[in-house]
Amino acid sequence: MKHLASPEIWFVCGSQHLYGPGPLQQVAANAQAVVDALAASRRLPLKTVFKALLTTPDEITNVMLAANHDANCAGLILWMHTFSPSKMWIRGLNLVRKPFLHLHTQFNRDLPWGTIDMDFMNLNQAAHGDREAGFIHTRMRLGRKVVVGHWSDAEVQDRIGAWMRAARAWHDWQGARFVRFGDNMRQVAVTEGDKVSAEMKLGFAVNGYGIGDLVARVNAVKESAVTALCADYAHAYRIVPALRKGGARHDELRYSARLELALTAFLEEAGAKGFTDTFEDLHGLRQLPGMATQRLMGAGYGFGGEGDWKTSALVRAMKVMGAGLPGGTSFMEDYTYHLDPRRHQVLGAHMLEICPSIAAAQPTVEIHPLGIGGKEDPVRLVFDAPAGPALNASLVDLGNRFRLVVNTVTAVKPPKLPKLPVARAVWECQPSFKTACAAWILAGGAHHTGYSYAVTAEMLEDFATIAGIELLTVDADTRLADFKQSLRNNEVYYHLAQGFRA
């Protein structure tokens, strides 16, 4: 996956000098054993490093400042093995800028009922040490994830792993660049937004580039590179006869390869992790990038159609979260509906740009008219997405805040679609079509989404907490009346939230 870093998660254990040097040595040894187990777990996507046993305000502050300045630190796990008076943590927690997870665990799984004494009790005080820590986190209004249970528990490790994936995506966003070729699709509202606010709040930058800059790269691509890439296509996909070497339309396949090579070079030089384009601004290009965009998404780049930079950034973040997991993630659009009362379904697609990471089988390379835009017929990958649990997520700008809307869905095998020459997915919304669509529209969710079989609602909840943005989830438990009340409550909360921390 392009530009995918593997940062570390720092593990920090809290205690105090009240217990003396012997118990503190035992605390440190126990914390190291916990970290060693987490670091060896295949359930966790990032390396866990034992950073320190912290017992004084200065130690805490120094570690938090070190975390801020270490570019390879994506976040921290905090655990209070014993009681650690939380006033010691205030200065450090005020300064730390990395996300953290509070792990409420203890070293031993089982209590030694027959031999337990006060020495054991004093050494193993997480039951109330973590409550002391939790109070100061809440008093300071700090967003964090709390995971409860023994550190060896598979469910506990899975929940830590979900948070690590969110932390990795947040780390990936910090300083990320997204390229916007041209501008927004004319007069469309939801794909617009405040790019300055996004950089201030979310950490990534979006900058515009003239389509002529890309055209110059297209024209500079060497024929030998085009030939080599077309040979790769022949090994990876089923290519319709007209596009194969010697076929009547092979030149269009070569032009698609030229677009991919030019886009790749442009994004690499810009150090970008995603991009947008729009079919309304293709001056100098023969066709809208179709297969080129699909393959770039498959390599890990974010993408948003019609200038939708927020979805491009979200797709990138979701790809980072899902890295290494089965399934895939794609740019998506709720395109049209099947309104049979017995089984409401959504047909998701886009003009061209659905990522092959969600293909159920080997894609076919085809060429067809686009129908809009007034350019040559674009080459694209055509495939069906598989059945299974999935979700759609949308990042929208409400003016005073960013909102992340998530709907869990159940994808089904698409019926035969012989006259629909695009990649597509079919799904059924949770809790029902009518409730989900009404809630989505009331929440202001966009028609563009990140669609994923790999990313979970828990990961996106953790990501929203880390980012400090609003999250609205539409799932099997959603009731429309409660959802409407949440919308009303959130308007009040986010209007006043800036003053809640004092």
QUIZI-V688094 format. One record per residue. N is the residue number from 1. SS is DSSP state (hx for helix, st for strand, lp for the rest). PHI is phi in degrees with one decimal (none if undefined). Layout:
# QUIZI-V688094
N/SS/PHI  N/SS/PHI
This chain:
# QUIZI-V688094
1/lp/none  2/lp/-62.0  3/lp/57.3  4/lp/-91.9  5/lp/-85.5  6/lp/-124.0  7/lp/-72.7  8/st/-103.9  9/st/-111.9  10/st/-86.2  11/st/-103.7  12/st/-123.2  13/st/-112.7  14/st/-105.0  15/lp/-154.6  16/lp/-158.4  17/hx/-78.5  18/hx/-54.1  19/hx/-87.2  20/hx/89.0  21/hx/-66.3  22/hx/-61.4  23/hx/-59.0  24/hx/-65.8  25/hx/-62.9  26/hx/-67.2  27/hx/-59.3  28/hx/-62.3  29/hx/-65.1  30/hx/-64.9  31/hx/-61.5  32/hx/-63.4  33/hx/-65.2  34/hx/-61.2  35/hx/-63.5  36/hx/-58.3  37/hx/-67.9  38/hx/-66.0  39/hx/-65.3  40/hx/-87.7  41/lp/-74.1  42/lp/-78.0  43/lp/-79.9  44/lp/-107.0  45/lp/-81.5  46/lp/-121.2  47/st/-70.9  48/st/-100.7  49/st/-123.3  50/st/-74.8  51/st/-95.9  52/st/-170.1  53/st/-98.5  54/st/-108.9  55/lp/-132.0  56/lp/-138.6  57/hx/-58.3  58/hx/-68.3  59/hx/-60.4  60/hx/-61.9  61/hx/-61.6  62/hx/-64.7  63/hx/-68.8  64/hx/-65.4  65/hx/-66.3  66/hx/-63.3  67/hx/-61.9  68/hx/-57.5  69/hx/-93.7  70/lp/-95.1  71/lp/-64.2  72/lp/-93.2  73/st/-94.9  74/st/-97.4  75/st/166.4  76/st/-130.8  77/st/-109.0  78/st/-108.9  79/st/-145.2  80/st/-101.6  81/lp/-63.9  82/lp/-117.5  83/lp/-76.5  84/lp/-128.8  85/lp/-51.1  86/hx/-77.9  87/hx/-62.2  88/hx/-63.8  89/hx/-92.0  90/hx/-60.7  91/hx/-62.2  92/hx/-64.2  93/hx/-69.4  94/hx/-67.8  95/hx/-97.1  96/lp/-66.8  97/lp/-116.8  98/lp/-97.2  99/lp/-67.0  100/st/-139.5  101/st/-116.2  102/st/-98.9  103/st/-94.9  104/st/-97.9  105/lp/-142.3  106/lp/-146.5  107/lp/-64.6  108/lp/-82.2  109/lp/-80.2  110/lp/-108.1  111/lp/-80.5  112/lp/-81.3  113/lp/-53.6  114/lp/-77.6  115/lp/-123.3  116/lp/-59.9  117/lp/-137.0  118/hx/-70.3  119/hx/-62.5  120/hx/-63.0  121/hx/-60.3  122/hx/-69.2  123/hx/-77.9  124/lp/-113.5  125/lp/-114.2  126/hx/-59.5  127/hx/-55.2  128/hx/-113.2  129/hx/-63.3  130/hx/-72.6  131/hx/-68.8  132/hx/-61.3  133/hx/-64.9  134/hx/-59.8  135/hx/-61.4  136/hx/-68.4  137/hx/-61.7  138/hx/-70.2  139/hx/-59.1  140/lp/-89.1  141/lp/56.0  142/lp/-95.1  143/lp/-72.8  144/lp/-160.4  145/st/-104.2  146/st/-112.7  147/st/-117.5  148/st/-119.3  149/lp/139.0  150/lp/-70.4  151/lp/-63.1  152/lp/-87.8  153/lp/-67.8  154/hx/-59.6  155/hx/-64.3  156/hx/-61.2  157/hx/-65.7  158/hx/-64.7  159/hx/-70.2  160/hx/-64.3  161/hx/-61.4  162/hx/-60.9  163/hx/-65.7  164/hx/-59.0  165/hx/-65.4  166/hx/-66.2  167/hx/-63.3  168/hx/-64.6  169/hx/-66.2  170/hx/-64.3  171/hx/-58.5  172/hx/-66.2  173/hx/-71.4  174/lp/-70.2  175/lp/82.9  176/lp/-68.2  177/st/-118.1  178/st/-125.9  179/st/-94.6  180/st/-116.0  181/st/-78.9  182/lp/75.2  183/lp/-124.5  184/lp/-80.6  185/lp/-58.8  186/lp/-56.8  187/lp/66.4  188/lp/-86.6  189/lp/-91.0  190/lp/-69.1  191/lp/-83.6  192/lp/-81.9  193/lp/158.2  194/lp/-95.3  195/hx/-71.0  196/hx/-68.0  197/hx/-60.4  198/hx/-62.7  199/hx/-67.9  200/hx/-66.5  201/hx/-88.5  202/hx/-110.4  203/lp/94.5  204/lp/-109.1  205/st/-112.0  206/st/-120.6  207/st/-132.4  208/st/-88.7  209/st/-135.4  210/lp/-69.3  211/hx/-63.6  212/hx/-63.2  213/hx/-64.3  214/hx/-71.9  215/hx/-58.2  216/hx/-61.6  217/hx/-67.8  218/hx/-60.5  219/hx/-67.9  220/hx/-89.8  221/lp/-66.0  222/lp/-78.7  223/hx/-61.7  224/hx/-64.9  225/hx/-68.3  226/hx/-62.4  227/hx/-59.9  228/hx/-64.8  229/hx/-69.1  230/hx/-62.0  231/hx/-65.5  232/hx/-63.1  233/hx/-58.1  234/hx/-63.2  235/hx/-82.4  236/hx/-89.8  237/lp/-134.5  238/st/-88.9  239/st/-107.4  240/lp/-62.8  241/hx/-53.3  242/hx/-63.6  243/hx/-94.9  244/lp/-70.3  245/lp/-56.5  246/lp/90.8  247/lp/-77.0  248/lp/-63.6  249/lp/-122.7  250/hx/-60.9  251/hx/-60.8  252/hx/-67.3  253/hx/-65.2  254/hx/-63.5  255/hx/-68.8  256/hx/-62.2  257/hx/-63.9  258/hx/-62.3  259/hx/-61.6  260/hx/-62.7  261/hx/-64.1  262/hx/-68.0  263/hx/-62.2  264/hx/-59.7  265/hx/-63.1  266/hx/-63.0  267/hx/-66.4  268/hx/-64.4  269/hx/-65.3  270/hx/-79.0  271/lp/64.6  272/st/-91.1  273/st/-111.8  274/st/-177.6  275/st/-159.1  276/st/-133.6  277/st/-146.5  278/lp/-148.8  279/lp/-68.3  280/lp/-84.3  281/lp/-139.0  282/lp/-126.3  283/lp/-53.8  284/lp/94.0  285/lp/-99.3  286/lp/-76.4  287/lp/-151.1  288/lp/-68.3  289/lp/-60.9  290/lp/-108.5  291/hx/-59.7  292/hx/-59.5  293/hx/-66.2  294/hx/-59.3  295/hx/-72.4  296/hx/-65.8  297/hx/-61.4  298/hx/-60.7  299/lp/-83.3  300/lp/116.4  301/lp/-73.5  302/st/-78.6  303/st/-148.7  304/st/-139.9  305/st/-78.4  306/lp/56.4  307/lp/82.7  308/lp/-79.7  309/hx/-71.4  310/hx/-65.8  311/hx/-70.2  312/hx/-58.5  313/hx/-65.9  314/hx/-66.8  315/hx/-60.2  316/hx/-61.1  317/hx/-60.9  318/hx/-68.4  319/hx/-64.8  320/hx/-65.3  321/hx/-59.8  322/lp/-89.5  323/lp/-57.2  324/lp/88.0  325/lp/-93.9  326/lp/-66.2  327/lp/94.4  328/lp/-150.8  329/st/-137.4  330/st/-144.6  331/st/-61.7  332/st/-149.3  333/st/-143.3  334/st/-68.1  335/st/-95.1  336/st/-157.9  337/st/-118.5  338/st/-108.2  339/lp/-105.3  340/lp/-62.2  341/lp/-57.1  342/lp/-78.6  343/lp/-163.7  344/lp/-68.4  345/st/-139.5  346/st/-112.0  347/st/-98.5  348/st/-98.6  349/st/-167.7  350/lp/-155.3  351/lp/-56.2  352/lp/-147.7  353/lp/-98.9  354/lp/-114.2  355/lp/-73.3  356/hx/-69.2  357/hx/-64.9  358/hx/-104.8  359/st/-73.6  360/lp/-78.4  361/lp/-150.7  362/lp/-57.9  363/lp/-68.2  364/st/-106.7  365/st/-91.1  366/st/-132.2  367/st/-137.3  368/st/-150.3  369/lp/-62.6  370/lp/-85.6  371/lp/92.3  372/lp/-139.0  373/lp/100.5  374/lp/70.1  375/lp/-117.0  376/lp/-62.8  377/lp/-62.1  378/st/-89.3  379/st/-82.0  380/st/-150.2  381/st/-89.7  382/st/-114.1  383/lp/-165.1  384/st/-101.8  385/st/-84.5  386/lp/-80.6  387/lp/-78.7  388/st/141.5  389/st/-65.6  390/st/-152.8  391/st/-151.5  392/st/-115.0  393/st/-135.0  394/st/-134.3  395/st/-105.9  396/st/-124.4  397/st/-105.1  398/lp/-94.8  399/lp/95.4  400/lp/-100.0  401/lp/-171.1  402/st/-97.9  403/st/-125.8  404/st/-107.9  405/st/-109.8  406/st/-128.3  407/st/-126.5  408/st/-79.6  409/st/-136.8  410/st/-118.8  411/st/-75.4  412/st/-123.9  413/lp/-67.3  414/lp/-65.5  415/lp/-69.0  416/lp/-66.1  417/lp/-129.5  418/lp/-67.1  419/lp/-110.1  420/lp/-112.8  421/lp/-89.2  422/lp/-138.7  423/lp/-68.6  424/st/-155.3  425/st/-135.1  426/st/-126.6  427/st/-144.0  428/st/-116.0  429/st/-79.3  430/lp/-103.2  431/lp/-78.6  432/lp/-159.7  433/hx/-58.5  434/hx/-67.0  435/hx/-67.4  436/hx/-64.0  437/hx/-67.8  438/hx/-63.9  439/hx/-63.7  440/hx/-58.9  441/hx/-67.9  442/hx/-62.3  443/hx/-80.4  444/lp/78.8  445/lp/-61.6  446/lp/-80.3  447/lp/-83.2  448/st/-98.1  449/st/-143.6  450/st/-96.1  451/st/-114.5  452/st/-145.8  453/lp/-97.4  454/lp/-98.0  455/lp/-79.7  456/lp/-108.8  457/hx/-62.0  458/hx/-63.7  459/hx/-60.5  460/hx/-70.3  461/hx/-63.5  462/hx/-62.9  463/hx/-63.6  464/hx/-63.3  465/hx/-63.6  466/hx/-61.5  467/hx/-75.2  468/lp/69.1  469/lp/-116.6  470/st/-71.6  471/st/-124.5  472/st/-127.6  473/st/-110.6  474/st/-110.3  475/lp/-140.6  476/lp/-62.8  477/lp/-95.3  478/lp/-70.2  479/lp/-121.1  480/hx/-61.2  481/hx/-61.9  482/hx/-66.2  483/hx/-63.3  484/hx/-61.9  485/hx/-66.0  486/hx/-61.6  487/hx/-61.3  488/hx/-65.2  489/hx/-62.2  490/hx/-65.3  491/hx/-59.4  492/hx/-68.9  493/hx/-58.3  494/hx/-72.1  495/hx/-71.2  496/hx/-99.5  497/hx/-58.6  498/hx/-62.8  499/hx/-98.5  500/lp/-78.0  501/lp/-78.5  502/lp/-63.1
